[in-house]
Amino acid sequence: MMGHYADVFIFYYLNRLSSVFLVPLLCY
């Protein structure tokens, strides 16, 4: 039952991480 929650958390974490990395790339 924790698998679904973990998937959502990982998706949210990766989305946040990718946004953090994409912002400097777009600025440069």
Residue pairs with C-beta under 8 A, 6 or more apart in sequence:
none
